[in-house]
Amino acid sequence: MGGRRKSVLTDQQYLKIRDATPVEAAVKSEFAAANQLLQNFVRDDTGVGMYIPEELKDAVFCGHLVADLDSIAGAIGGALLYGGHAARASEINSETAWALDYWGYDLKELPMVDDVLKKRGPGAKVCLVDFQQTTQLHAAIPQESIVGIIDHHALQNSTVVIPRPVFVDIRPWGSMSTILAHTYALNGIALPKPVGGLLLGAILSDTLNLRSPTTTEWDKKMVALLVQYCGVDDVNVMCAEQFKAKSKNLAAMSAYSLVSGDIKQFKMGPTPTKVAFAVIETTDPEAMLKRADEFVPEMAVAKTELGVDLIFVAIVDIVKLESHVLLAGRRERSAADAAGFDARPLEEATAAWAGDAAEHLFRLPEGQVSRKADFVPPLAEAFDGGWKLDDVPPDDALDVDTVVVVEETPECPGGKFVRRKSMAGGITVPLSLRNVSDMP
């Protein structure tokens, strides 16, 4: 268990990933430092200089809505570290499912947070992991119940308001799991290898295998430490298989699920303007770009449903480190222009894949792949530089009634959420650029 599984990749796939990632280099360069810190793990002494606030003991540790691997690993690792209970705010994605299986952790040990809070009753305490925005907070969590925050994101807007001082550990690192791994190691807290493996996978996920611009030296050190500690024979193979799992289910997912999956909301400018920014990370960008005509109308509807002024979707190639951003309409186009998103012309193949939706597509500067570091800051700077929503005429409103239904297919027998355009007589048809004639 834990890092010793035989690779299921072809030699060509393995070499592609190996040559594209600096993980092996980080493991080698940080080996000595990591090995020295690793000695702490052999101690089973939870009192070695460790400050564990009383408030965190017996608290429920939970990540954000639309849970990813960092929020799941963080809930598990944080609960174990501070003597609490792990929970999740949503169903898990394919990457997280792969990691839980790979490291031998049973999903049954990670119940839904509303069930946990209901069972624990009034007065239950909650520690947030991997976020601190109200827009990502599960409805079952009262803000007054929050007793701690462990995170690596900026305090930009919509931050939770808590009526008393609480424990806060926010560090400008590439992954929240890096923070937990460092705390375990620094204080000599016993760390089960399956949990260490989940933390390792989460760091690699959030930093795109240490290639994201958000990667720090501490991320590299903790990866080097956890690779040794968890006995990973070939970290490149593990990275490749995890990324393959990350993209596995994207083709079968609906436009609704992809646009609303990894989405975060921000407030920008003095007004302020509400901005939603979704990210689709994939090893097969061609498959996603070919579905651009499905995403654009879904974005327009989602913008109305979310009550935001602008919405963007980035399709990120996590192998080539390249991003394309889809724009819902003319206001998004103007803001993207001001932010410098239209940095490079579309390649002919990309334009062909996107078809009619190519006019909604921008190609970002090379190497820009991070919402936190590359996508949101330029937009915020555009607002600070004087860009205003009211200076651009709005798009025509979508005069289309839609409904989200659960549809079963051979590829997805359990059903998937699909948005349909309502028609007379209860008939529904797919919502796309081809049948929404009043799209901009």
Phi and psi in degrees as a GROMACS rama.xvg file:
@    title "Ramachandran Plot"
@    xaxis  label "Phi"
@    yaxis  label "Psi"
@TYPE xy
73.9151  74.9962  GLY-2
93.7714  2.50562  GLY-3
-116.313  15.2027  ARG-4
-75.298  142.299  ARG-5
-68.2096  140.344  LYS-6
-67.0226  142.537  SER-7
-106.099  9.89156  VAL-8
-86.1936  153.223  LEU-9
-74.9258  163.004  THR-10
-59.5571  -39.8018  ASP-11
-64.6339  -43.7054  GLN-12
-63.569  -41.5879  GLN-13
-62.516  -47.1272  TYR-14
-63.6806  -36.1224  LEU-15
-62.9978  -44.9922  LYS-16
-71.9323  -41.9885  ILE-17
-59.6435  -44.7686  ARG-18
-72.0656  -18.5203  ASP-19
-95.8087  -7.01062  ALA-20
-119.193  143.668  THR-21
-95.3425  16.4666  PRO-22
-62.3033  -45.7007  VAL-23
-60.1581  -39.768  GLU-24
-64.254  -40.3906  ALA-25
-65.3814  -41.5517  ALA-26
-61.039  -41.2584  VAL-27
-70.796  -46.4839  LYS-28
-68.6758  -30.27  SER-29
-102.118  10.5615  GLU-30
-58.3053  -50.0954  PHE-31
-64.5948  -47.3017  ALA-32
-63.4353  -41.4808  ALA-33
-66.7552  -38.829  ALA-34
-64.4084  -37.4109  ASN-35
-65.0852  -44.8239  GLN-36
-69.198  -27.7739  LEU-37
-62.308  -27.551  LEU-38
-60.1322  -24.4353  GLN-39
-63.2523  -30.0322  ASN-40
-67.871  -19.5461  PHE-41
-77.2014  -13.4082  VAL-42
-87.0078  134.724  ARG-43
-110.836  66.439  ASP-44
-133.474  106.553  ASP-45
-85.5935  10.4121  THR-46
-114.008  12.8322  GLY-47
-81.7733  82.8739  VAL-48
67.1118  14.7478  GLY-49
-88.1308  125.142  MET-50
-95.466  111.536  TYR-51
-115.028  104.277  ILE-52
-58.8058  139.436  PRO-53
-57.3458  -32.571  GLU-54
-63.0521  -29.7319  GLU-55
-81.7014  -19.6645  LEU-56
-66.9564  130.181  LYS-57
71.2104  11.7642  ASP-58
-81.2194  160.332  ALA-59
-93.2731  123.362  VAL-60
-98.874  122.735  PHE-61
-144.772  141.076  CYS-62
-93.0769  -165.685  GLY-63
-82.666  167.322  HIS-64
-59.6937  154.853  LEU-65
52.9988  66.8495  VAL-66
-60.6847  139.053  ALA-67
-116.201  -176.955  ASP-68
-65.2253  -37.7439  LEU-69
-65.0864  -40.304  ASP-70
-71.5722  -33.3544  SER-71
-73.1229  -48.9162  ILE-72
-61.6889  -36.4426  ALA-73
-65.9538  -39.8109  GLY-74
-64.573  -42.7012  ALA-75
-67.5195  -51.02  ILE-76
-66.0715  -38.7533  GLY-77
-67.9584  -41.9765  GLY-78
-62.8687  -41.3926  ALA-79
-67.5943  -41.7138  LEU-80
-64.6077  -42.9789  LEU-81
-105.959  6.81005  TYR-82
76.4095  43.8999  GLY-83
-121.969  -153.825  GLY-84
-130.061  127.428  HIS-85
-82.8557  141.52  ALA-86
-147.616  166.867  ALA-87
-128.519  154.576  ARG-88
-97.2947  -7.40992  ALA-89
-161.341  -179.997  SER-90
-67.7487  160.86  GLU-91
-96.1124  158.75  ILE-92
-91.1365  177.439  ASN-93
-66.9788  -33.7487  SER-94
-65.2939  -44.5277  GLU-95
-65.35  -40.5975  THR-96
-60.4292  -41.4973  ALA-97
-62.4936  -45.2698  TRP-98
-65.1454  -41.4117  ALA-99
-62.4303  -41.7175  LEU-100
-67.8038  -44.022  ASP-101
-60.4178  -40.6229  TYR-102
-97.1472  3.45567  TRP-103
73.2561  39.3964  GLY-104
-110.456  128.119  TYR-105
-82.4188  125.515  ASP-106
-60.9743  -23.8973  LEU-107
-63.2491  -20.8691  LYS-108
-82.2187  3.44151  GLU-109
-130.046  75.8036  LEU-110
-72.9801  167.768  PRO-111
-67.3381  143.518  MET-112
-66.2767  -33.8911  VAL-113
-66.3159  -35.5183  ASP-114
-66.9708  -41.311  ASP-115
-64.6346  -46.3239  VAL-116
-66.8756  -36.2581  LEU-117
-63.9966  -40.8109  LYS-118
-69.5529  -36.8183  LYS-119
-79.8543  -21.7568  ARG-120
81.5182  -176.729  GLY-121
-57.2983  144.794  PRO-122
89.1343  -0.796212  GLY-123
-61.6598  139.384  ALA-124
-100.754  149.785  LYS-125
-132.987  136.017  VAL-126
-113.412  122.613  CYS-127
-81.3113  137.867  LEU-128
-125.444  135.458  VAL-129
72.3062  16.4564  ASP-130
-172.091  166.017  PHE-131
-153.52  22.9574  GLN-132
-101.05  141.237  GLN-133
-64.9499  -27.9388  THR-134
-68.8571  -15.6296  THR-135
-111.001  8.96531  GLN-136
-90.0896  130.227  LEU-137
-62.1984  139.492  HIS-138
-60.7731  -22.865  ALA-139
-78.3823  -8.68958  ALA-140
-99.3235  107.943  ILE-141
-71.0817  137.977  PRO-142
-60.102  -32.7752  GLN-143
-69.5569  -12.5213  GLU-144
-87.2316  -8.63007  SER-145
-74.4758  126.543  ILE-146
-118.389  -3.59559  VAL-147
-164.946  157.088  GLY-148
-140.332  126.375  ILE-149
-123.614  118.616  ILE-150
-157.272  168.995  ASP-151
-134.236  16.3181  HIS-152
-102.015  158.109  HIS-153
-69.7537  149.976  ALA-154
-86.1008  78.0291  LEU-155
-88.191  -57.1218  GLN-156
-164.305  166.734  ASN-157
55.9373  26.996  SER-158
-68.5639  142.404  THR-159
-58.4764  145.718  VAL-160
-110.184  121.458  VAL-161
-120.638  130.978  ILE-162
-76.7564  16.423  PRO-163
-161.677  162.714  ARG-164
-63.9822  140.364  PRO-165
-133.726  167.892  VAL-166
-73.3151  125.674  PHE-167
-131.738  127.865  VAL-168
-130.33  94.2756  ASP-169
-119.653  121.647  ILE-170
-128.298  145.688  ARG-171
-80.6201  56.7367  PRO-172
-107.238  172.086  TRP-173
-76.3056  -16.7713  GLY-174
-150.735  144.06  SER-175
-67.2676  -30.7037  MET-176
-66.8977  -24.8475  SER-177
-62.1159  -40.5679  THR-178
-60.8069  -47.0411  ILE-179
-65.7471  -44.193  LEU-180
-58.9108  -42.0882  ALA-181
-64.5275  -40.8479  HIS-182
-65.3866  -42.545  THR-183
-57.4843  -51.1781  TYR-184
-68.0143  -43.7672  ALA-185
-62.9847  -34.2351  LEU-186
-102.022  2.37535  ASN-187
67.3715  35.7147  GLY-188
-85.9092  134.99  ILE-189
-60.5831  128.229  ALA-190
-122.893  110.899  LEU-191
-59.3836  139.56  PRO-192
-61.4904  -36.7982  LYS-193
-59.3878  -37.7922  PRO-194
-71.1434  -39.9618  VAL-195
-60.668  -38.5254  GLY-196
-64.441  -39.4877  GLY-197
-64.8314  -40.6199  LEU-198
-62.6266  -41.63  LEU-199
-59.7503  -49.6108  LEU-200
-61.0189  -37.0327  GLY-201
-67.1108  -39.967  ALA-202
-63.1849  -45.3284  ILE-203
-64.1233  -35.8748  LEU-204
-67.322  -49.9641  SER-205
-69.3012  -27.4121  ASP-206
-100.362  9.49299  THR-207
51.4828  52.4902  LEU-208
58.6561  44.8879  ASN-209
66.482  22.5114  LEU-210
-110.717  -9.47579  ARG-211
-71.529  150.078  SER-212
-64.7434  -12.9469  PRO-213
-84.032  -5.67328  THR-214
-65.65  135.242  THR-215
-117.122  171.354  THR-216
-63.1111  -30.7748  GLU-217
-70.0776  -33.5591  TRP-218
-61.714  -43.3948  ASP-219
-63.6619  -42.6175  LYS-220
-63.4053  -42.7051  LYS-221
-70.6357  -33.4379  MET-222
-63.9996  -45.4483  VAL-223
-60.0054  -40.885  ALA-224
-66.5163  -48.2609  LEU-225
-70.4799  -32.3499  LEU-226
-60.5041  -44.2632  VAL-227
-67.6159  -46.8756  GLN-228
-64.8436  -39.6665  TYR-229
-86.808  -4.3024  CYS-230
69.6977  41.2222  GLY-231
-78.6121  115.025  VAL-232
-68.7065  -42.1331  ASP-233
-139.543  98.2066  ASP-234
-65.7665  -28.1588  VAL-235
-65.3855  -40.2722  ASN-236
-64.7328  -44.0431  VAL-237
-60.5437  -44.1147  MET-238
-58.8868  -46.3755  CYS-239
-63.69  -43.3546  ALA-240
-67.7069  -37.518  GLU-241
-66.0104  -42.375  GLN-242
-67.0116  -35.2244  PHE-243
-62.9056  -41.4854  LYS-244
-66.0425  -32.6761  ALA-245
-61.5583  -33.5731  LYS-246
-98.4362  -6.68999  SER-247
-55.0859  -48.5118  LYS-248
-93.9727  0.4056  ASN-249
-61.143  -40.766  LEU-250
-61.8563  -32.3272  ALA-251
-87.9645  -9.2394  ALA-252
-80.6108  149.061  MET-253
-78.4191  163.357  SER-254
-59.8924  -38.4744  ALA-255
-57.5253  -48.8015  TYR-256
-67.1308  -37.5776  SER-257
-71.5441  -40.6252  LEU-258
-71.7252  -38.07  VAL-259
-92.2666  -4.14203  SER-260
-65.1211  -71.8562  GLY-261
-106.26  77.9605  ASP-262
-124.008  139.315  ILE-263
-132.454  151.637  LYS-264
-113.892  146.376  GLN-265
-138.621  157.474  PHE-266
-115.546  127.358  LYS-267
-129.964  146.447  MET-268
80.8878  172.003  GLY-269
-72.0361  -18.1529  PRO-270
-64.8452  -51.9201  THR-271
-94.4665  167.128  PRO-272
-97.5081  134.462  THR-273
-89.4893  125.36  LYS-274
-124.631  130.237  VAL-275
-109.389  135.588  ALA-276
-134.035  114.089  PHE-277
-102.899  154.395  ALA-278
-132.434  133.748  VAL-279
-118.404  108.334  ILE-280
-95.2661  131.807  GLU-281
-152.866  154.518  THR-282
-94.3018  -2.11833  THR-283
-130.104  72.173  ASP-284
-62.3627  -29.6481  PRO-285
-56.2096  -45.258  GLU-286
-62.4393  -36.7341  ALA-287
-75.9047  -40.7389  MET-288
-65.9796  -30.2836  LEU-289
-69.0334  -13.866  LYS-290
-104.096  14.0008  ARG-291
-57.366  -35.0559  ALA-292
-68.7807  -16.9973  ASP-293
-83.0036  -36.778  GLU-294
-71.4083  -40.2962  PHE-295
-59.6571  -52.698  VAL-296
-64.5173  -32.9977  PRO-297
-62.5139  -38.2262  GLU-298
-63.2742  -41.7648  MET-299
-62.692  -41.8714  ALA-300
-69.5491  -42.7288  VAL-301
-61.514  -35.6924  ALA-302
-59.3219  -43.2607  LYS-303
-67.7042  -44.7917  THR-304
-65.7629  -37.6121  GLU-305
-78.6375  -18.7184  LEU-306
73.3648  32.6684  GLY-307
-104.908  161.368  VAL-308
-88.8068  -31.5969  ASP-309
-136.606  147.982  LEU-310
-142.854  136.445  ILE-311
-131.313  151.552  PHE-312
-131.398  122.359  VAL-313
-98.8901  129.203  ALA-314
-102.096  111.572  ILE-315
-108.359  121.323  VAL-316
-82.1564  106.551  ASP-317
-83.4341  0.807432  ILE-318
-97.3992  -51.195  VAL-319
-84.7067  -7.63992  LYS-320
55.8858  57.8005  LEU-321
-134.108  145.127  GLU-322
-130.347  144.068  SER-323
-122.193  141.646  HIS-324
-115.568  128.928  VAL-325
-92.5052  139.126  LEU-326
-114.123  135.429  LEU-327
-74.9108  -31.0788  ALA-328
-169.524  -163.139  GLY-329
-69.3112  -33.0354  ARG-330
-67.3778  -40.7818  ARG-331
-62.7076  -39.328  GLU-332
-62.0054  -44.3495  ARG-333
-63.6962  -44.5551  SER-334
-65.336  -39.1344  ALA-335
-66.1699  -37.6777  ALA-336
-59.5451  -46.7448  ASP-337
-65.1445  -28.8057  ALA-338
-85.9686  -5.97251  ALA-339
80.3019  21.5493  GLY-340
-70.1756  -27.9036  PHE-341
-85.7201  60.9263  ASP-342
-85.0804  -28.7334  ALA-343
-137.125  145.381  ARG-344
-66.8837  149.389  PRO-345
-65.8644  140.875  LEU-346
-71.5665  153.392  GLU-347
-58.3031  -40.1054  GLU-348
-63.9574  -41.4061  ALA-349
-63.1153  -45.2393  THR-350
-60.8432  -38.2961  ALA-351
-67.2047  -41.2496  ALA-352
-61.736  -44.4394  TRP-353
-74.7326  -25.186  ALA-354
61.637  -131.032  GLY-355
-62.8602  -22.1574  ASP-356
-83.4234  -0.431866  ALA-357
-59.5041  -31.6451  ALA-358
-68.5091  -14.8611  GLU-359
-94.4605  6.78653  HIS-360
-114.527  131.132  LEU-361
-115.833  147.058  PHE-362
-109.501  118.33  ARG-363
-78.4987  164.357  LEU-364
-55.9051  151.588  PRO-365
-58.2856  135.324  GLU-366
86.2587  -3.39941  GLY-367
-87.962  110.162  GLN-368
-136.469  -0.498892  VAL-369
-110.9  124.791  SER-370
-61.2117  -44.0832  ARG-371
-66.2501  -39.7866  LYS-372
-100.567  -31.3141  ALA-373
-114.024  -28.1797  ASP-374
-96.9273  -52.4089  PHE-375
-72.9433  -44.1915  VAL-376
-56.8062  -44.7126  PRO-377
-61.9272  -35.3801  PRO-378
-65.0222  -44.3216  LEU-379
-61.9967  -38.4049  ALA-380
-66.474  -34.3365  GLU-381
-63.0303  -41.6414  ALA-382
-65.5905  -43.9326  PHE-383
-63.5916  -27.8906  ASP-384
-83.2992  0.749927  GLY-385
113.947  -1.43118  GLY-386
-67.3305  134.541  TRP-387
-128.688  139.347  LYS-388
-60.3833  -42.2486  LEU-389
-70.565  -11.5261  ASP-390
-76.9196  -11.2125  ASP-391
-117.996  127.315  VAL-392
-59.7357  141.414  PRO-393
-71.7982  159.914  PRO-394
-74.0968  157.383  ASP-395
-62.1309  137.438  ASP-396
-67.6844  145.246  ALA-397
-72.3419  116.077  LEU-398
-94.2163  61.4764  ASP-399
-137.141  126.51  VAL-400
-83.771  129.994  ASP-401
-127.692  160.795  THR-402
-143.215  140.775  VAL-403
-97.6767  122.161  VAL-404
-123.325  162.491  VAL-405
-95.5566  121.125  VAL-406
-117.694  130.838  GLU-407
-96.5827  135.233  GLU-408
-134.387  163.485  THR-409
-57.506  -35.0768  PRO-410
-74.4829  -26.4884  GLU-411
-136.662  72.9212  CYS-412
-62.8436  -24.0003  PRO-413
-76.9097  -8.77891  GLY-414
96.2191  148.695  GLY-415
-140.421  153.71  LYS-416
-76.3227  127.464  PHE-417
-133.952  134.255  VAL-418
-89.1408  134.293  ARG-419
-123.742  150.035  ARG-420
-86.8875  122.444  LYS-421
-70.1183  140.931  SER-422
-131.02  165.91  MET-423
-59.8958  143.572  ALA-424
79.4696  11.7747  GLY-425
80.7726  6.57318  GLY-426
-80.1248  140.672  ILE-427
-123.864  149.84  THR-428
-131.811  157.671  VAL-429
-60.6634  144.328  PRO-430
-90.0472  117.395  LEU-431
-153.421  172.015  SER-432
-59.8472  -26.9105  LEU-433
-72.9472  -23.6819  ARG-434
-122.459  11.6991  ASN-435
-114.534  91.4724  VAL-436
-72.6814  -20.9127  SER-437
-96.9519  17.9816  ASP-438
-69.6302  147.939  MET-439
